[in-house]
Amino acid sequence: MFLPLQKLTQDRLTDQQADLIVTNYLPYLFEYHLQADYDLVNKLPDANDWARIKDRLVSTVGYLNYDRSE
């Protein structure tokens, strides 16, 4: 799920039962009482950030479907 800042609330995060939070804003990790794993990325995610996110998703769900031609 991708949430715009206006819809990001503690209740929403809790209700959605997120497994992984990806953010580029460190205070979010402390502002909300998260029980999910998290990944802090650069302000503009780079190739290393995306590779790390992909690896985290694969380890969370066990697979990742994507078009390798892209």
QUIKAWO-V672397 format. One record per residue. N is the residue number from 0. OMEGA is omega in degrees with one decimal (NA if undefined). Layout:
# QUIKAWO-V672397
N,OMEGA + N,OMEGA
This chain:
# QUIKAWO-V672397
0,176.1 + 1,-176.9 + 2,170.0 + 3,-176.2 + 4,-177.4 + 5,-177.5 + 6,-179.1 + 7,178.9 + 8,176.9 + 9,-179.8 + 10,-179.5 + 11,179.2 + 12,-179.9 + 13,-178.2 + 14,-177.4 + 15,-180.0 + 16,-179.0 + 17,176.9 + 18,-177.0 + 19,175.7 + 20,176.1 + 21,-179.4 + 22,173.6 + 23,-175.7 + 24,-174.1 + 25,-179.2 + 26,177.9 + 27,-177.2 + 28,-179.8 + 29,-177.7 + 30,-179.7 + 31,179.3 + 32,-173.2 + 33,174.1 + 34,-179.0 + 35,170.3 + 36,179.4 + 37,175.3 + 38,178.2 + 39,-178.0 + 40,176.4 + 41,179.5 + 42,170.1 + 43,-175.8 + 44,178.9 + 45,-177.2 + 46,178.4 + 47,177.2 + 48,-178.2 + 49,177.8 + 50,178.9 + 51,177.9 + 52,179.3 + 53,179.1 + 54,178.7 + 55,178.6 + 56,178.6 + 57,-179.6 + 58,179.5 + 59,-175.6 + 60,177.1 + 61,178.2 + 62,176.2 + 63,177.8 + 64,174.5 + 65,-178.0 + 66,-177.7 + 67,-179.3 + 68,-179.1 + 69,NA
